[in-house]
Amino acid sequence: MASEEAVEEQPALEEGVVEAEAAVAGGEGEALRSFLEEFGDQADDCIIPSPRLKGIATPDCPAALQFLGARYNSLMEKHNSLMEKYEQQVAKCAEECAPRFDGLKNKYTVECAERRRLYNELIELRGNIRVFCRCRPLSSDEISRGCSSVVEVDPSQEMDLQFIPTEKERKTFKFDHVFGPADDQEAVFAESLPVVRSVMDGFNVCIFAYGQTGTGKTFTMEGVPENRGVNYRALEELFRISEERSSSISYSFGVSILEVYNEKIRDLLDDNSEQTSKRLDIKQSADGAQEVPGLVEAPISTIDGVWEKLKAGARNRSVGSTSVNELSSRSHSLVRVTVTSEHLVTGERSRSHMWLVDLAGSERLAKTEVEGERLKEAKFINKSLSALGDVIAALASKNAHIPYRSVLFIIHMLQHLPCSVTKRSIPQLSLTTTLCCQM
Ligand SMILES: Nc1ncnc2c1ncn2[C@@H]1O[C@H](COP(=O)(O)OP(=O)(O)OP(=O)(O)O)[C@@H](O)[C@H]1O
């Protein structure tokens, strides 16, 4: 045997000697005794490759192999019996824990349902319909024309809006919250947050911006990339909650964007809607919900995907110009987010909608210089807003009769919704019309 090979085999040889010694001490085999006699005292010497090894005769290999095989078998037997005991213990443990686990699972499910119920009850107590007022800052153009604000917002009186049309006149309007010119998009969204959370618990919700043309409804709902509005922030929050609850609930989201222009519904995510003039209608489904058959619902799984869809919708929206807003939305824009959920423990499923609505701006026709198509648009807009105002007023005062008489889509949609309302006013224009006429 070459000395290098002897060095390679040395650990095995040493091991064999140790095993054999133990076996002989335990009274095993004559062949082993002779194996030990022959090689037992040479194991240590093998540490240094020695020319002496060259002279060693072939050991009693069959005996050594037989011995090692027997040891291997006995160790495997022990291992198997330990594994069996281990598995029995695990099964016993699982059996003992199962009732406790089921109990905890039930308690957890009940607690979750209770938390949801209390949370939504709180929202209801705060008002199923909440009305906020936001006063935008004067634009540079308004400042250069010498306009000044006719309202005062005192941050310590967050529900009051002071209307001061003349030096002698002062009137207070009450809202659930008033945002002043210094309040940013984040502050406005923070107040809408409870409503947004409710949709994740299976409730239908709606946030809409309502007000005179040029008061900043589109700015509030859509915002701009560097200062995003309610729509984007609401979807961001949905994704955040979905991630937070991912160990117990699986959520999926879809988005549809449509506009109501001169009382016709147009699908803003349907690239061909202009050419094919696909007519969309509202149908009542078996569970009483309002559906729009054929409406495109794009699945969304990332916030970037949402922004793309919102931008696509905004691009297709009908805009014109009014005397107070160069880029005025002449249609009601509706973003519908569909939230589908499945509870991973209980298997409970739900489907709910969040409507984010940017209504077209109302106009005082006597004071604005509209004519032709613009006049027709304005009449449609004012008519629908006035009908909407009647519905909201009736809902807010819990009237038995809600005047859902109009065929207008928004009003159909409101039939099944608790609502949060964002209302905007432009300080130096006719505040009365915007703020108080219907509420
Ligand atoms: N809080 C705000 N801070 C700064 N600028 C604002 C704010 N709100 C609105 N603006 C600006 O005022 C202008 C009018 O706003 P916007 O187009 O959102 O009004 P609108 O109510 O949607 O009008 P319309 O009903 O005619 O569509 C825009 O240039 C917008 O950027």
The ligand as an SDF file (V2000), in Angstrom:
LIG
                    3D

 31 33  0  0  0  0  0  0  0  0999 V2000
  -55.6100   72.8490   -1.7880 N   0  0  0  0  0  0  0  0  0  0  0  0
  -55.0750   73.3660   -2.9130 C   0  0  0  0  0  0  0  0  0  0  0  0
  -53.8180   73.8390   -2.8930 N   0  0  0  0  0  0  0  0  0  0  0  0
  -53.2680   74.3560   -4.0170 C   0  0  0  0  0  0  0  0  0  0  0  0
  -53.8920   74.4540   -5.2020 N   0  0  0  0  0  0  0  0  0  0  0  0
  -55.1490   73.9880   -5.2850 C   0  0  0  0  0  0  0  0  0  0  0  0
  -55.8130   73.4370   -4.1490 C   0  0  0  0  0  0  0  0  0  0  0  0
  -57.0300   73.0770   -4.5190 N   0  0  0  0  0  0  0  0  0  0  0  0
  -57.1370   73.3890   -5.8340 C   0  0  0  0  0  0  0  0  0  0  0  0
  -56.0110   73.9440   -6.2850 N   0  0  0  0  0  0  0  0  0  0  0  0
  -55.7900   74.4280   -7.6650 C   0  0  0  0  0  0  0  0  0  0  0  0
  -56.9670   75.1400   -8.0640 O   0  0  0  0  0  0  0  0  0  0  0  0
  -57.2750   74.9020   -9.4310 C   0  0  0  0  0  0  0  0  0  0  0  0
  -58.6970   74.3530   -9.5800 C   0  0  0  0  0  0  0  0  0  0  0  0
  -58.7700   73.1040   -8.9510 O   0  0  0  0  0  0  0  0  0  0  0  0
  -59.5580   71.8600   -9.5740 P   0  0  0  0  0  0  0  0  0  0  0  0
  -59.4020   71.7470  -11.0400 O   0  0  0  0  0  0  0  0  0  0  0  0
  -59.2060   70.7040   -8.7400 O   0  0  0  0  0  0  0  0  0  0  0  0
  -61.0540   72.3420   -9.2780 O   0  0  0  0  0  0  0  0  0  0  0  0
  -62.4220   71.5380   -9.5060 P   0  0  0  0  0  0  0  0  0  0  0  0
  -63.2690   71.8240   -8.3300 O   0  0  0  0  0  0  0  0  0  0  0  0
  -62.1480   70.1250   -9.7930 O   0  0  0  0  0  0  0  0  0  0  0  0
  -63.0100   72.2750  -10.7550 O   0  0  0  0  0  0  0  0  0  0  0  0
  -64.0950   71.7260  -11.8280 P   0  0  0  0  0  0  0  0  0  0  0  0
  -65.3180   71.3660  -11.0950 O   0  0  0  0  0  0  0  0  0  0  0  0
  -64.2980   72.8850  -12.7370 O   0  0  0  0  0  0  0  0  0  0  0  0
  -63.4480   70.5570  -12.4840 O   0  0  0  0  0  0  0  0  0  0  0  0
  -56.2430   73.9210   -9.9310 C   0  0  0  0  0  0  0  0  0  0  0  0
  -55.2430   74.6600  -10.5910 O   0  0  0  0  0  0  0  0  0  0  0  0
  -55.6820   73.3010   -8.6630 C   0  0  0  0  0  0  0  0  0  0  0  0
  -54.3470   72.8710   -8.8340 O   0  0  0  0  0  0  0  0  0  0  0  0
  1  2  1  0
  2  3  1  0
  2  7  2  0
  3  4  2  0
  4  5  1  0
  5  6  2  0
  6  7  1  0
  6 10  1  0
  7  8  1  0
  8  9  2  0
  9 10  1  0
 10 11  1  0
 11 12  1  0
 11 30  1  0
 12 13  1  0
 13 14  1  0
 13 28  1  0
 14 15  1  0
 15 16  1  0
 16 17  2  0
 16 18  1  0
 16 19  1  0
 19 20  1  0
 20 21  2  0
 20 22  1  0
 20 23  1  0
 23 24  1  0
 24 25  2  0
 24 26  1  0
 24 27  1  0
 28 29  1  0
 28 30  1  0
 30 31  1  0
M  END
$$$$
